[in-house]
């Protein structure tokens, strides 16, 4: 997903270099019009995702769960459009049709829901009366959800464009904070009105707005502390993490970093860091 988003955003940025002005015209919206091609790319991704999510018909589907002793086939009843729940969403349907159900992740986060296990919100044994979809595979980094992630990349590169074109601290912060707060407000309204709940598994539009808005606020706070107030030394470790973000992600996600930390112990392996 990261590679796909970076590739699309980088291609648009590269191909439109000669079409954008070097000096912005006066006005708050001038930076948006200067990079209209980037925003067009983000809108196309948004349009594809929203249109597919709410218009694609999801039929009933089945899957097979095999154990050492038996093989069981389950059927999920759907026959609907625009559903955002675990069972009948278009995100999962697209992945099942494109990649095939045998290539999807077998232990999705849905299995932690109360409907699926008594151990909720932790993972645990599937309840006997759990719906069939609790045992179904689902790809959390699927095709359709990765398309909308392009909009996240578009917003991120916008923060970078602000850094390039605006030289004053107040001008930069005004741009960052205003769009970040706007995104957060949109996300909160969509979520609490149940129009589009924040959902990482589906990479919903409200999730894009909330994460991009929160990132803008956090970025602005660090900008004030480090670039405006000059508090660089206390945050040098974050600077190293930022320059090695993919390495840190892999070390954490694959359990390498916890294993390394637990490798240091005093006298007994029970006394680890």
Buried (B, 14 or more C-beta within 10 A) or exposed (E): BEEBBBEBBEEBBEEBEEEBEEEBEEEEEBBBEBBEBBBEBBBBBBEBBBEBBEEBEBEEBEBEBEEEEEEEEBEBEBEBEEBBEBBBBBBBBBBBEEEEBEEBEEEBBBBBBEBBBEBBEEEEEBBEEBBBBBBBBBBBBBBBBBBBBBBBBBBBBBBEBBBEBBEEEEEBBBBBBEBBBEBBEBBBEBBEEEEBBBBEBBBBBBBBBBBBBBBBBEBBEBBEBBBEEEEEEEBEEEEEEEEEEEEBEEBEEEEEBEEEEEEEEEEEEEEEE
